[in-house]
């Protein structure tokens, strides 16, 4: 048989080395086979051990997660209990200490209530308190997309709190007195103060603001938008108003331009104790210390040295009205002045006015901002308004000589 196989392989041109029986080779083959089986068994053992370790790890992690959830739930329950037993009663007492037009504590209780809302969620007592200390306001700007910030009015040095980007609808805003700033790129920043009495009842309010290009804004004037709602029963339409009081330097341009000699600026009849006098006789009453025409505290037709930026004083209602005509403006009515001064919050705002008993100060000395970024409406010097009562005119706002109303 061996000869036949060799002949066949040779016929097929296949070379083969003669097969020889080697006992050592067979032994090595059997060893290799056993090693393979051992390794295969060990691999199964390792895989089994790995799977068991992974299972133990996952079970341990699950246990840790469950413990963490339980601890968190316990912590939350304790926080809720603490808030109900301590923080909420404390907040109720603090709210009682907030006065009607508060410009400080109103924000303090607002932030505390905001924190409690994150803990107590839909608690009925807290929801009622929240409704008592806030008012839903809608804020619109033209154009929209402006960022609105607010902060306590009586703490002007504190950081601004972001309300949102206009249009803002029914934002729960703290009652009391607040400062507001509205910013939009490429437009001049707008300022305002907002007051709604803490113990008043309001359904809501809407604030509307108008942006202008810088070239469209009259120098040192602000734009007061009309107002609907709130405690104002009189509707007031849009108007421009001076940001600051008229200075000595500004008034001197009127005098130097012949303001006291041009009857065109003096529109109203001169009535003195029910008697009407002519322009020439009236001018004799508008004299300075040296007998020249001009404010009563001036000399030789000029203001005291170094007082050019102080507000002009010592002028009559007729002189104030003539100056307003000279600069193509008019005196504000009593209602426009009250609207700009936020008269509802007078008891708080006067704290920042100049009632120093020493004298008037330049613009920016006191942080006495009122509506739309006006200044010094309370204190510094008294201001004439257009209205009259019979033949008497109104001079309002108080001045540095008067009490500070605290």
C-alpha positions as CSV (number, residue, x, y, z in Angstrom):
1,X,0.0,0.0,0.0
2,X,2.9,2.3,0.8
3,X,4.4,1.7,-2.6
4,X,1.1,2.5,-4.4
5,X,0.7,5.8,-2.4
6,X,4.2,6.9,-3.2
7,X,3.8,6.0,-6.9
8,X,0.5,8.1,-7.0
9,X,2.1,11.1,-5.4
10,X,5.0,10.9,-7.7
11,X,2.6,10.6,-10.7
12,X,0.9,13.9,-9.4
13,X,4.3,15.6,-9.1
14,X,3.9,16.0,-5.3
15,X,7.0,15.6,-3.2
16,X,6.6,14.2,0.3
17,X,9.0,13.4,3.0
18,X,8.6,10.0,4.3
19,X,6.4,9.9,7.3
20,X,8.2,8.6,10.3
21,X,6.7,7.6,13.6
22,X,8.1,9.9,16.4
23,X,6.8,9.1,19.9
24,X,8.2,12.5,21.2
25,X,6.2,14.4,18.7
26,X,3.0,12.7,19.6
27,X,3.7,13.4,23.3
28,X,4.3,17.1,22.5
29,X,1.0,17.2,20.6
30,X,-0.8,15.7,23.5
31,X,0.7,18.3,25.8
32,X,-0.2,21.2,23.6
33,X,-3.8,20.0,23.5
34,X,-3.9,19.8,27.3
35,X,-2.5,23.4,27.5
36,X,-5.2,24.7,25.2
37,X,-7.9,23.0,27.2
38,X,-6.4,24.5,30.5
39,X,-6.2,28.0,28.9
40,X,-9.7,27.7,27.6
41,X,-10.9,26.7,31.0
42,X,-9.0,29.5,32.7
43,X,-10.5,32.0,30.2
44,X,-14.0,30.9,31.2
45,X,-13.0,31.2,34.8
46,X,-11.7,34.8,34.4
47,X,-14.7,35.9,32.4
48,X,-17.0,34.5,35.1
49,X,-15.0,36.3,37.8
50,X,-15.1,39.6,35.8
51,X,-18.9,39.3,35.3
52,X,-19.4,38.7,39.0
53,X,-17.2,41.7,39.9
54,X,-19.1,43.9,37.5
55,X,-22.4,42.8,39.0
56,X,-21.1,43.5,42.5
57,X,-19.9,47.0,41.4
58,X,-23.3,47.8,39.8
59,X,-25.1,46.6,42.9
60,X,-22.9,48.8,45.1
61,X,-23.4,51.8,42.9
62,X,-27.2,51.3,42.9
63,X,-27.1,51.0,46.7
64,X,-25.1,54.3,46.9
65,X,-27.6,56.0,44.6
66,X,-30.5,54.8,46.7
67,X,-28.8,56.0,49.9
68,X,-28.1,59.4,48.2
69,X,-31.7,59.7,47.1
70,X,-33.0,58.8,50.6
71,X,-30.5,61.3,52.2
72,X,-31.6,64.0,49.7
73,X,-35.2,63.4,50.5
74,X,-34.6,63.6,54.2
75,X,-32.6,66.8,53.7
76,X,-35.4,68.3,51.5
77,X,-38.0,67.3,54.1
78,X,-36.0,68.9,56.8
79,X,-35.5,72.1,54.7
80,X,-39.2,72.3,54.1
81,X,-39.9,71.8,57.8
82,X,-37.3,74.4,58.7
83,X,-38.7,76.8,56.2
84,X,-42.3,76.3,57.4
85,X,-41.4,76.6,61.1
86,X,-38.8,79.3,60.9
87,X,-38.2,81.1,57.6
88,X,-41.8,81.7,56.7
89,X,-42.9,83.2,60.1
90,X,-39.7,85.3,60.0
91,X,-40.6,86.5,56.5
92,X,-44.1,87.4,57.6
93,X,-42.7,89.6,60.5
94,X,-40.2,91.3,58.1
95,X,-43.0,92.2,55.7
96,X,-44.8,93.9,58.5
97,X,-41.7,96.2,58.9
98,X,-41.8,97.3,55.2
99,X,-43.4,100.7,54.9
100,X,-45.7,101.6,52.0
101,X,-43.1,103.1,49.7
102,X,-40.0,101.3,51.0
103,X,-37.0,101.4,48.8
104,X,-34.8,99.0,50.7
105,X,-36.6,96.3,52.7
106,X,-39.0,95.7,49.9
107,X,-36.2,94.1,47.9
108,X,-34.9,92.2,51.0
109,X,-38.2,90.4,51.6
110,X,-38.6,89.9,47.8
111,X,-35.3,87.9,47.5
112,X,-36.1,86.0,50.7
113,X,-39.5,85.1,49.4
114,X,-37.9,84.1,46.1
115,X,-35.6,81.7,47.9
116,X,-38.5,80.2,49.9
117,X,-40.4,79.6,46.7
118,X,-37.7,77.2,45.6
119,X,-38.2,75.2,48.8
120,X,-41.9,75.4,49.5
121,X,-43.0,75.4,45.9
122,X,-46.9,75.7,46.0
123,X,-47.3,76.5,49.6
124,X,-50.6,78.5,50.0
125,X,-49.3,80.9,52.7
126,X,-46.2,81.8,50.8
127,X,-48.2,82.3,47.5
128,X,-50.4,84.8,49.4
129,X,-47.4,86.6,50.7
130,X,-45.8,86.6,47.3
131,X,-48.9,88.2,45.8
132,X,-48.9,90.8,48.6
133,X,-45.3,92.0,48.0
134,X,-45.2,91.8,44.2
135,X,-47.0,93.3,41.3
136,X,-47.1,91.8,37.8
137,X,-45.7,94.4,35.4
138,X,-45.3,94.3,31.6
139,X,-42.3,96.2,30.2
140,X,-42.2,97.2,26.5
141,X,-39.6,99.2,24.6
142,X,-39.5,100.6,21.1
143,X,-37.5,99.0,19.6
144,X,-37.7,95.7,21.6
145,X,-34.8,93.6,22.7
146,X,-33.6,95.8,25.5
147,X,-32.2,94.4,28.8
148,X,-34.0,95.7,31.9
149,X,-32.3,95.8,35.3
150,X,-33.6,96.9,38.7
151,X,-32.4,97.4,42.3
152,X,-33.5,99.0,45.6
153,X,-34.0,102.7,45.1
154,X,-32.7,103.5,48.6
155,X,-29.5,101.5,48.0
156,X,-28.1,103.0,44.8
157,X,-24.7,101.4,45.4
158,X,-26.0,97.8,45.2
159,X,-25.7,95.6,42.1
160,X,-28.4,95.6,39.3
161,X,-30.7,92.6,39.1
162,X,-31.6,91.4,35.6
163,X,-35.3,91.4,35.0
164,X,-35.2,90.2,31.5
165,X,-35.2,91.3,27.8
166,X,-38.1,93.2,26.4
167,X,-40.9,92.6,25.8
168,X,-41.4,91.4,29.4
169,X,-44.9,90.1,30.3
170,X,-46.3,90.1,33.8
171,X,-43.0,89.9,35.7
172,X,-43.6,89.6,39.5
173,X,-41.9,92.9,40.4
174,X,-41.4,94.0,44.1
175,X,-43.8,96.6,45.3
176,X,-42.3,99.7,46.9
177,X,-39.7,102.0,45.3
178,X,-37.1,100.7,42.8
179,X,-34.6,102.0,40.3
180,X,-34.7,100.8,36.8
181,X,-32.2,100.9,33.9
182,X,-32.9,99.9,30.3
183,X,-30.0,99.2,27.9
184,X,-29.9,98.5,24.2
185,X,-26.8,98.6,22.0
186,X,-26.4,101.8,19.9
187,X,-29.0,103.7,22.0
188,X,-28.6,106.0,24.9
189,X,-29.3,104.2,28.2
190,X,-32.7,104.9,29.8
191,X,-33.3,105.3,33.6
192,X,-36.4,105.3,35.7
193,X,-37.8,104.8,39.2
194,X,-40.9,102.7,39.8
195,X,-43.2,102.8,42.8
196,X,-46.3,101.0,43.7
197,X,-47.4,101.1,47.3
198,X,-46.7,98.0,49.3
199,X,-50.1,97.9,50.9
200,X,-52.0,99.0,47.8
201,X,-54.0,96.7,45.6
202,X,-53.0,96.5,41.9
203,X,-54.0,94.2,39.2
204,X,-50.9,94.9,37.2
205,X,-49.1,97.6,35.3
206,X,-47.5,98.4,32.0
207,X,-44.3,100.4,31.5
208,X,-43.5,101.7,28.0
209,X,-40.1,103.2,27.0
210,X,-39.0,104.8,23.8
211,X,-35.4,104.7,22.5
212,X,-34.0,107.5,20.4
213,X,-30.8,108.0,18.4
214,X,-28.4,110.2,20.3
215,X,-28.8,112.9,17.6
216,X,-32.6,113.0,18.2
217,X,-32.3,113.7,21.9
218,X,-32.4,117.4,23.0
219,X,-29.4,118.3,25.1
220,X,-29.8,117.3,28.8
221,X,-33.4,116.3,28.4
222,X,-35.2,113.0,29.0
223,X,-38.3,111.5,27.4
224,X,-41.2,110.8,29.7
225,X,-43.6,108.3,28.2
226,X,-47.4,108.3,28.9
227,X,-48.7,106.1,31.7
228,X,-51.7,104.0,32.1
229,X,-52.8,102.2,35.3
230,X,-51.4,102.4,38.7
231,X,-52.4,105.1,41.2
232,X,-52.4,108.0,38.7
233,X,-55.9,109.0,37.8
234,X,-54.8,111.6,35.3
235,X,-53.6,110.5,31.9
236,X,-50.4,112.2,30.9
237,X,-49.1,111.9,27.4
238,X,-45.5,111.8,26.2
239,X,-43.3,114.8,26.9
240,X,-39.6,115.9,27.1
241,X,-38.3,117.4,30.4
242,X,-35.0,118.7,31.5
243,X,-32.8,116.2,33.3
244,X,-31.3,118.8,35.6
245,X,-32.2,122.3,36.9
246,X,-31.3,125.3,34.8
247,X,-27.9,126.6,35.7
248,X,-26.6,130.2,36.2
249,X,-24.4,129.7,33.1
250,X,-27.5,128.7,31.0
251,X,-29.6,131.5,32.3
252,X,-26.9,134.1,31.5
253,X,-27.2,133.2,27.8
254,X,-30.8,134.5,28.0
255,X,-29.7,137.7,29.7
256,X,-26.8,138.3,27.3
257,X,-29.0,137.7,24.3
258,X,-31.3,140.6,25.3
259,X,-33.9,138.5,27.0
260,X,-34.9,141.3,29.4
261,X,-35.4,143.7,26.5
262,X,-37.3,141.5,24.0
263,X,-41.1,141.6,24.8
264,X,-41.5,138.5,22.6
265,X,-40.3,136.3,25.4
266,X,-42.7,137.7,28.0
267,X,-46.0,136.2,27.0
268,X,-48.0,136.7,30.2
269,X,-49.5,139.8,31.7
270,X,-47.7,141.1,34.8
271,X,-50.2,141.0,37.7
272,X,-49.0,142.4,41.0
273,X,-51.6,142.2,43.8
274,X,-54.5,142.1,41.3
275,X,-53.0,145.0,39.3
276,X,-51.7,144.6,35.8
277,X,-48.5,146.5,35.0
278,X,-46.6,147.1,31.8
279,X,-43.4,145.5,30.7
280,X,-41.2,148.5,31.5
281,X,-42.5,148.7,35.1
282,X,-42.3,145.0,35.5
283,X,-38.6,144.9,34.6
284,X,-37.8,147.3,37.5
285,X,-38.8,144.5,39.8
286,X,-36.4,142.0,38.2
287,X,-33.1,143.5,39.5
288,X,-30.0,142.0,41.0
289,X,-28.0,143.3,44.0
290,X,-26.5,146.1,42.0
291,X,-29.7,147.3,40.2
292,X,-29.0,145.5,37.0
293,X,-31.6,143.2,35.4
294,X,-31.2,139.6,36.4
295,X,-31.5,137.1,39.2
296,X,-31.7,138.7,42.7
297,X,-28.5,137.2,44.0
298,X,-26.3,138.3,41.0
299,X,-24.2,141.4,40.7
300,X,-23.8,143.7,37.7
301,X,-25.7,141.2,35.5
302,X,-23.5,138.3,36.3
303,X,-23.5,135.3,38.6
304,X,-21.0,135.0,41.5
305,X,-17.6,133.7,40.5
306,X,-17.4,129.9,40.4
307,X,-21.1,129.4,40.5
308,X,-21.8,128.9,36.8
309,X,-22.9,125.3,37.3
310,X,-25.1,125.9,40.3
311,X,-28.9,126.2,39.6
312,X,-30.1,129.7,39.0
313,X,-32.0,131.2,41.9
314,X,-33.7,134.5,42.7
315,X,-35.9,134.8,39.7
316,X,-39.7,135.3,39.5
317,X,-42.2,133.1,37.8
318,X,-42.3,135.6,34.9
319,X,-38.5,135.4,34.4
320,X,-38.7,131.6,34.5
321,X,-41.4,131.5,31.9
322,X,-39.5,134.0,29.7
323,X,-36.4,131.9,29.8
324,X,-38.4,128.8,28.9
325,X,-39.8,130.7,25.9
326,X,-36.2,131.7,24.9
327,X,-35.1,128.1,24.7
328,X,-38.3,127.0,22.9
329,X,-39.6,125.1,25.9
330,X,-42.3,125.8,28.5
331,X,-42.6,125.4,32.3
332,X,-43.9,122.0,33.3
333,X,-47.4,121.9,34.7
334,X,-47.9,120.8,38.2
335,X,-49.1,117.4,36.9
336,X,-46.1,116.9,34.7
337,X,-43.8,117.8,37.5
338,X,-45.5,115.5,40.0
339,X,-45.4,112.7,37.4
340,X,-41.7,113.1,36.8
341,X,-40.9,113.4,40.6
342,X,-42.8,110.2,41.5
343,X,-44.7,112.2,44.2
344,X,-46.3,109.1,45.5
345,X,-42.9,108.1,46.9
346,X,-41.9,111.5,48.2
347,X,-41.4,110.3,51.7
348,X,-38.6,108.0,50.5
349,X,-37.2,110.0,47.6
350,X,-36.6,113.2,49.7
351,X,-34.0,111.3,51.7
352,X,-31.7,111.7,48.7
353,X,-32.4,115.4,48.0
354,X,-30.4,118.4,49.1
355,X,-31.8,119.7,52.3
356,X,-28.4,120.4,53.8
357,X,-29.2,124.0,55.1
358,X,-25.9,125.1,53.5
359,X,-26.7,126.0,50.0
360,X,-27.4,124.7,46.5
361,X,-25.2,122.1,44.8
362,X,-24.2,121.2,41.3
363,X,-25.9,118.5,39.3
364,X,-24.8,115.0,40.2
365,X,-23.8,115.9,43.8
366,X,-26.8,114.0,45.2
367,X,-28.1,110.7,43.9
368,X,-31.6,112.0,43.9
369,X,-32.9,110.4,40.7
370,X,-36.6,110.5,39.9
371,X,-38.7,109.3,37.0
372,X,-37.0,108.8,33.6
373,X,-33.6,109.9,35.0
374,X,-34.5,113.4,36.2
375,X,-32.5,114.8,39.2
376,X,-33.0,117.3,42.1
377,X,-36.7,117.6,41.8
378,X,-36.8,117.1,45.6
379,X,-34.6,119.7,47.4
380,X,-31.7,121.8,46.2
381,X,-33.8,124.8,45.0
382,X,-37.6,125.2,44.6
383,X,-39.0,125.1,41.0
384,X,-41.7,127.1,39.3
385,X,-44.5,125.2,37.5
386,X,-46.9,126.6,35.0
387,X,-50.1,126.4,37.1
388,X,-51.6,129.2,39.1
389,X,-54.2,129.6,41.8
390,X,-55.9,132.9,41.0
391,X,-52.9,135.3,40.5
392,X,-50.6,133.1,42.6
393,X,-48.1,130.7,41.0
394,X,-46.8,127.4,42.4
395,X,-43.2,127.0,43.5
396,X,-42.7,123.4,44.5
397,X,-40.1,120.7,45.3
398,X,-38.6,122.2,48.5
399,X,-35.1,123.5,48.8
400,X,-31.9,123.3,50.8
401,X,-33.2,125.7,53.5
402,X,-36.3,123.5,54.3
403,X,-36.7,120.5,56.5
404,X,-35.9,117.1,55.0
405,X,-39.3,115.7,55.9
406,X,-37.9,112.7,57.7
